[in-house]
């Protein structure tokens, strides 16, 4: 992760569930890096809890070691597979575990509006009335460095009891909550608001000829070499 990004940045309040309360994190899906971000967040903030998430069954067949990492196979074309996922998710959450899901179900640009989620999310929430539901916005941007930065925002936690009744109404409320979290994250990045906390420092610098000029300048002016293009 640190070799691929100039930085990993987090904003929003970190959820504080009750002891034994499950947490359902649902996110947008802008990149194949998303599950790796889940792993970083899980290890940083909830290392004492077991965590799971769905993955395409064909992918798991190709990479069976992912099953040991907490990924559960799902075939989106099989109703039996989807029912099995719902049962597994509700069991994990009722046991105080963490369940991460890219609720859009397919890669979608972080700026696409309106936000639309797969219907399975509302079913998971309905089956897990005691869990904490948290929208999480993800985005990846090139800023002042040669490598992109990852930006993550925790939205406000939601109690399933506070959601409107009915699957469609629940789904729409969850979509609005995630879209609002994504909008806030986008504005924070655009306006460079000082609201982010670093998760990792990553690798900074432009590399190549630019890096050589930076080093030469540091020698000439007897200053400390700093590979970052932007001083922070």
C-alpha positions as semicolon CSV with decimal commas, in nm:
position;residue;x (nm);y (nm);z (nm)
1;X;0,000;0,000;0,000
2;X;0,269;0,251;0,098
3;X;0,456;0,181;-0,229
4;X;0,149;0,259;-0,440
5;X;0,017;0,574;-0,271
6;X;0,161;0,907;-0,164
7;X;-0,064;0,890;0,140
8;X;-0,374;0,735;0,295
9;X;-0,597;0,994;0,459
10;X;-0,898;0,954;0,686
11;X;-1,169;1,198;0,790
12;X;-1,491;1,166;0,986
13;X;-1,546;1,027;1,333
14;X;-1,431;0,669;1,388
15;X;-1,736;0,463;1,495
16;X;-1,751;0,348;1,855
17;X;-1,985;0,049;1,873
18;X;-2,105;-0,100;2,196
19;X;-1,931;-0,408;2,331
20;X;-2,046;-0,705;2,124
21;X;-2,228;-0,488;1,870
22;X;-2,164;-0,576;1,507
23;X;-2,062;-0,311;1,255
24;X;-2,178;-0,303;0,895
25;X;-1,958;-0,079;0,681
26;X;-2,100;-0,014;0,335
27;X;-1,903;0,181;0,077
28;X;-1,892;0,305;-0,277
29;X;-1,670;0,109;-0,517
30;X;-1,436;0,334;-0,719
31;X;-1,135;0,101;-0,741
32;X;-1,002;-0,252;-0,704
33;X;-0,794;-0,109;-0,418
34;X;-1,108;-0,083;-0,201
35;X;-1,072;-0,420;-0,018
36;X;-0,711;-0,331;0,063
37;X;-0,837;-0,009;0,220
38;X;-1,079;-0,212;0,428
39;X;-0,787;-0,416;0,558
40;X;-0,597;-0,100;0,656
41;X;-0,898;0,046;0,838
42;X;-0,978;-0,284;1,006
43;X;-0,625;-0,331;1,136
44;X;-0,595;0,031;1,247
45;X;-0,927;0,077;1,426
46;X;-1,082;-0,265;1,495
47;X;-0,798;-0,519;1,523
48;X;-0,969;-0,711;1,802
49;X;-1,277;-0,791;1,592
50;X;-1,318;-1,054;1,323
51;X;-1,400;-0,911;0,982
52;X;-1,555;-1,051;0,666
53;X;-1,676;-0,931;0,329
54;X;-1,817;-1,075;0,006
55;X;-1,615;-1,150;-0,305
56;X;-1,709;-1,291;-0,643
57;X;-1,705;-1,671;-0,625
58;X;-1,502;-1,704;-0,945
59;X;-1,233;-1,474;-0,804
60;X;-1,216;-1,684;-0,489
61;X;-1,172;-1,998;-0,699
62;X;-0,871;-1,837;-0,868
63;X;-0,727;-1,709;-0,540
64;X;-0,838;-1,951;-0,265
65;X;-0,608;-1,791;-0,007
66;X;-0,851;-1,497;0,002
67;X;-1,096;-1,722;0,186
68;X;-0,852;-1,734;0,477
69;X;-0,847;-1,354;0,474
70;X;-1,218;-1,337;0,551
71;X;-1,372;-1,316;0,205
72;X;-1,700;-1,500;0,150
73;X;-1,787;-1,630;-0,199
74;X;-2,099;-1,501;-0,369
75;X;-2,240;-1,570;-0,712
76;X;-2,457;-1,268;-0,803
77;X;-2,649;-1,480;-1,055
78;X;-2,745;-1,746;-0,798
79;X;-3,034;-1,680;-0,560
80;X;-2,910;-1,962;-0,334
81;X;-2,567;-1,800;-0,311
82;X;-2,719;-1,461;-0,230
83;X;-2,938;-1,615;0,043
84;X;-2,633;-1,786;0,189
85;X;-2,450;-1,452;0,199
86;X;-2,741;-1,289;0,382
87;X;-2,739;-1,564;0,644
88;X;-2,361;-1,541;0,689
89;X;-2,368;-1,161;0,716
90;X;-2,643;-1,159;0,977
91;X;-2,460;-1,425;1,180
92;X;-2,134;-1,229;1,168
93;X;-2,303;-0,907;1,276
94;X;-2,508;-1,067;1,553
95;X;-2,183;-1,218;1,685
96;X;-2,019;-0,875;1,716
97;X;-1,812;-0,902;1,399
98;X;-1,741;-0,652;1,124
99;X;-1,884;-0,683;0,774
100;X;-1,743;-0,473;0,487
101;X;-1,934;-0,447;0,161
102;X;-1,886;-0,245;-0,159
103;X;-2,258;-0,184;-0,186
104;X;-2,262;-0,055;-0,543
105;X;-2,170;-0,403;-0,659
106;X;-1,954;-0,287;-0,948
107;X;-1,679;-0,034;-1,018
108;X;-1,835;0,314;-1,023
109;X;-1,665;0,652;-1,050
110;X;-1,671;0,835;-0,716
111;X;-1,836;1,138;-0,880
112;X;-2,130;0,946;-1,029
113;X;-2,466;1,070;-0,902
114;X;-2,718;0,968;-0,793
115;X;-2,564;0,690;-0,585
116;X;-2,736;0,358;-0,642
117;X;-2,677;0,049;-0,427
118;X;-2,756;-0,318;-0,473
119;X;-3,074;-0,431;-0,292
120;X;-2,891;-0,692;-0,085
121;X;-2,769;-0,422;0,154
122;X;-3,121;-0,342;0,277
123;X;-3,184;-0,713;0,334
124;X;-2,869;-0,743;0,546
125;X;-2,974;-0,443;0,754
126;X;-3,324;-0,585;0,804
127;X;-3,175;-0,911;0,931
128;X;-2,937;-0,734;1,172
129;X;-3,143;-0,486;1,378
130;X;-2,885;-0,464;1,657
131;X;-2,584;-0,370;1,447
132;X;-2,430;-0,031;1,376
133;X;-2,450;0,073;1,010
134;X;-2,180;0,310;0,881
135;X;-2,150;0,463;0,532
136;X;-1,788;0,496;0,417
137;X;-1,679;0,709;0,122
138;X;-1,367;0,620;-0,078
139;X;-1,182;0,827;-0,335
140;X;-0,842;0,826;-0,504
141;X;-0,689;1,145;-0,642
142;X;-0,367;1,267;-0,793
143;X;-0,273;1,580;-0,603
144;X;0,077;1,728;-0,574
145;X;0,276;1,403;-0,593
146;X;0,349;1,154;-0,870
147;X;0,152;0,885;-0,688
148;X;-0,217;0,914;-0,604
149;X;-0,352;0,966;-0,256
150;X;-0,633;0,763;-0,103
151;X;-0,907;0,944;0,086
152;X;-1,152;0,775;0,321
153;X;-1,438;0,927;0,517
154;X;-1,649;0,765;0,787
155;X;-2,007;0,888;0,773
156;X;-2,244;0,917;1,065
157;X;-2,342;0,584;1,215
158;X;-2,698;0,468;1,159
159;X;-2,922;0,254;1,380
160;X;-3,137;0,016;1,176
161;X;-3,430;0,110;1,402
162;X;-3,400;0,471;1,281
163;X;-3,436;0,377;0,915
164;X;-3,776;0,396;0,742
165;X;-3,976;0,076;0,717
166;X;-3,984;-0,125;0,396
167;X;-3,696;-0,247;0,182
168;X;-3,726;0,026;-0,083
169;X;-3,746;0,308;0,173
170;X;-3,454;0,159;0,367
171;X;-3,250;0,130;0,049
172;X;-3,315;0,491;-0,046
173;X;-3,218;0,615;0,301
174;X;-2,892;0,420;0,286
175;X;-2,819;0,561;-0,058
176;X;-2,876;0,917;0,063
177;X;-2,649;0,863;0,363
178;X;-2,364;0,731;0,148
179;X;-2,410;0,999;-0,117
180;X;-2,395;1,269;0,149
181;X;-2,076;1,120;0,290
182;X;-1,924;1,104;-0,059
183;X;-2,021;1,466;-0,128
184;X;-1,857;1,582;0,194
185;X;-1,539;1,387;0,115
186;X;-1,526;1,530;-0,237
187;X;-1,560;1,887;-0,109
188;X;-1,298;1,828;0,161
189;X;-1,051;1,712;-0,106
190;X;-1,139;1,986;-0,355
191;X;-1,107;2,267;-0,099
192;X;-0,808;2,105;0,073
193;X;-0,978;2,132;0,409
194;X;-0,751;2,043;0,705
195;X;-0,976;1,762;0,825
196;X;-0,769;1,458;0,731
197;X;-0,561;1,237;0,957
198;X;-0,289;1,025;0,792
199;X;-0,329;0,649;0,810
200;X;0,009;0,587;0,646
201;X;0,267;0,820;0,498
202;X;0,316;0,636;0,168
203;X;0,588;0,730;-0,082
204;X;0,621;1,093;-0,187
205;X;0,818;1,263;-0,460
206;X;0,811;1,310;-0,835
207;X;1,104;1,082;-0,916
208;X;1,336;1,092;-1,218
209;X;1,493;1,420;-1,328
210;X;1,273;1,624;-1,095
211;X;1,404;1,433;-0,792
212;X;1,764;1,486;-0,909
213;X;1,704;1,861;-0,934
214;X;1,555;1,863;-0,585
215;X;1,863;1,688;-0,446
216;X;2,097;1,927;-0,624
217;X;1,904;2,227;-0,496
218;X;1,925;2,095;-0,139
219;X;2,303;2,063;-0,170
220;X;2,350;2,410;-0,320
221;X;2,132;2,588;-0,066
222;X;2,236;2,362;0,224
223;X;1,881;2,266;0,307
224;X;1,728;1,935;0,405
225;X;1,626;1,722;0,106
226;X;1,250;1,673;0,096
227;X;1,117;1,462;-0,195
228;X;0,762;1,593;-0,166
229;X;0,648;1,821;-0,444
230;X;0,428;2,009;-0,197
231;X;0,559;2,107;0,145
232;X;0,313;2,020;0,421
